[in-house]
Amino acid sequence: MDKIITDSPEDDPNNNPPDDSENNSDNDAVKNTARIKDLLSQVNRLNFQIDKLNTEKVLLGHDYSQMEFEISKLRRTNSRSNTEISQLQDENTRLKSEISQFHEENSRLKSEISQLQKDIDCLKSRCSELMDTPLVVAEITDTLPNNEVCLRSFDYPGKYIIKAPSEMAGILKTGMTVAARMEGAGTPGAIVKIMNNTFDSRVRLMELEESPKVTFEDIGGLKDVIEEVREAVEYPLTKPEAFVKMGVEPPKGVLLCGPPGTGKTLIARAIANQAKATFIRLSGSELLQKYVGEGARLVREIFDLAREKSPSILFIDEIDAFGTARTSDNSSSRSEAEILIQFLTKMDGFDNRGNVRIMAATNRVDMLDHALLRPGRFDRILEILLPDADSRREIFRIHSAKLPLAADLDIDTVLGMTEGTTGAEIQSICREAAMFAIRRNADSVTGNDFGNAVAKVRKTGKPVKYTDIMYY
């Protein structure tokens, strides 16, 4: 219905006075409209923000994809880096191993170089020694005025007078051994140094380094002789207080004489095994030298060595080689006479020989010089004769102890066949009997084996009757 418009509210027939409800509705409509506008405005702002966020989302999605690509790329790079790191670690381990090997090789090469350098130095020193003039060992026989000395070479005959060095003035004495430079034909020249306690190499070799395995139990039938030898040689070294208590001096020397093979040298070997002393042994023929005076010098050096190594025992086997009796017609050589005189002087002269015991052995005591046999030199002369029946039985027991003897073997019969034999021959008989048993491939030694052995030994060595003191 159309509204009627009037000039005033009062003339309008339709105009009725407004009531309060309508006014409130209009106010609410206005408010709602304003609210709607406000809401629409907010919706628009939200839509704009949504669009903006969508745009940012698209951009972020693009950035995320880019980041994912970069992350994937970094991961691939990291994987390659890890592989390279592992390879580098393996390479580092290999290089460390090679470096360690190089260090070891370097140490080995340094050690070899050091050893080679030592060898070079040694060879240089050796070459220098070989290029130097060798020295001559000589003995001062006399001192002269103006610091001159008279020398005698050990290797060349003759004496030489030379001028001693000024630094050795008043030091050099007669009897000293010196080293001098070699001049023409081996003659001594200028003295280089004084040699102290220098012994001939032949004298050094006479010293027994290893004790023999022979004991007194291995020697049969010589009980009394062994006891006398021990009293004169061993007891002065092992029981010196007993001689002091009795107020006597022990015997100075023991001479063993008798036929060959009776045990003289065997006793000396047992003494060397038993006594706690230096044992020096030599054969009398070793003192016989080409040049006059050489043997006498060896005697002096032997006694000097024995005195230096004291307590000691000096054993001379075959002393008759130089100890034969001197005659008025000078039939004995000058060299032998000098050796004998020097030996007698050293045994019982003015010089104290110290704690040295002397033993000697010979087959020809009848040939020895009487000066050797007098008391004060060889105080005990022990004669060792052929063994009697009891001695032969004991010797046979010793040498047959390890033989497998037959049960029916008659020992008395075997001993009867050995009458007139020496201890060495009885030992040879036992050995030959065993050889006959080995030849038969038998398990034991029978009486026939001993019979054959006695016949063989007796045939090998001519039986000799030892009826006087002349021994062969």
Phi, psi and omega in degrees: 000138182282143178281145176267126184262132181229168182281335181216157183293335184284328182282344183283121180291332182275354184280113176250153179296127183294149177255173186286333182292320180292319179299320179293324180295317180296321180295321179293321180297318179296316180296320182293321180297317179295324179291322181296316180299319179296318180295319179297320178298319178293322179298317180298317179297319179296319178297321178296317179295322178297314178300319180296318179294322177297319178298316178295325178296318179297317179296317179296323177297319177296316178297322180297317179297319179297318179295320177299321179293318180295319179298317179298318178297318178296322178296318177297319178296319179297320179297316177297322180295318178299318178297315179296320178298317178298317178296319179295322177296317177298318178296321178296318178297318179296319179294320177299318179297318178295320179297318177298318177296321178296321178297315178298316178297321178296318178297318180296318179294322177297318178297317179296319179297318179298317179295319178295324178294320176297317179298320179297315179299318179296318180293322177297317179296320179295317178298319179297319178295319180292329180281337179290156177288128181295156181262149178254131176274125183221164180243138177279117181265340180194148174253136186242166176297168179060034176059037176254149179227155176257122183251149173231120181285146179283337186254346182229141180288161177101164178239153186224136178257124181226165178272127180278151177299149182297327180289345178260008180297130181082352181264321184290131180233160177296134180097350179288150174257129183232162174250125182236153178292143182277133173247197186304138176062026175078010180284145181287145177245232182294138178286131182260314182203165179264131180264121180257134176052046178262121181247151176301143181300328178294326178289321179299323181289345179284343179286129182279118182275322184240129183292141176295159181270004180281133176240171180294337177291341180273000182248123183250145173080007182234039184300313182294318179296316180300318180296318180292323178294318180295323178297323184272333187247311186277314185297324176300337178269325184262335181228059182293334182294333179295320179288324176295320180297322180276348178072030179232158174267141179292159177304140184279335181201155179232128178247122178258124180228151181157175182297158176297142176085009182267357173109018181294307180293329179297321177296318179297321178293322177293323176298317179298325178286324188274318187285139177270069183208163176291131182248120179244122182234145177206159174262145182302328181291340179292340180275349179276108184245171185291315185266145177294134181095342181291317179295320178296323178294320177299321178299315179300315182292325178297314179291325176295318178296317179298321179291322178293324183267010184300150359292140185213161178236127179251119181245121178248112177270146182054055182293343179292351179297327178235352185263022180292155185296136175282139183243162181287338181270008178057038178289333176283149184289158179295322180298313179298321180296318179296318179298314181297315181297317178297321180295316179297321180294317181290329180289317187212058179250200180286329181285137177283121183277356177079198183277068182238123176262140184241131173235148177213157180221146180204153172265345186236071180293337180291342182269347187289151178292142183294335179295333177287328190271353183286154175300146184104341174245285170256095183288334180235120175248107186255119180266125180252109182265181178297144182291143175278190184298315180294321180294319178296323179298317180292319178296318179297320179298320181293314187277345179254010184298325183263002180278137174281088184284146178292150184294329183266015182288130178264106183296321182297321178296317179296316180295327177297326179286342183264013181297133180087007180261162177267173178298322178295323179290323177296320176298318178295323178297316179297319180294317181292325177298319177296322179295322176296321178294321178295322180297325179276357184059039183268165179266347182213163180262127184256175178296325178297323177297318179292323178298314178297322180293318178298317179297321181291315181292317180295330179282328180291313179254129181294127179294132182236138176271115181271086187255343177224191187277356177281112183252150184242000000 
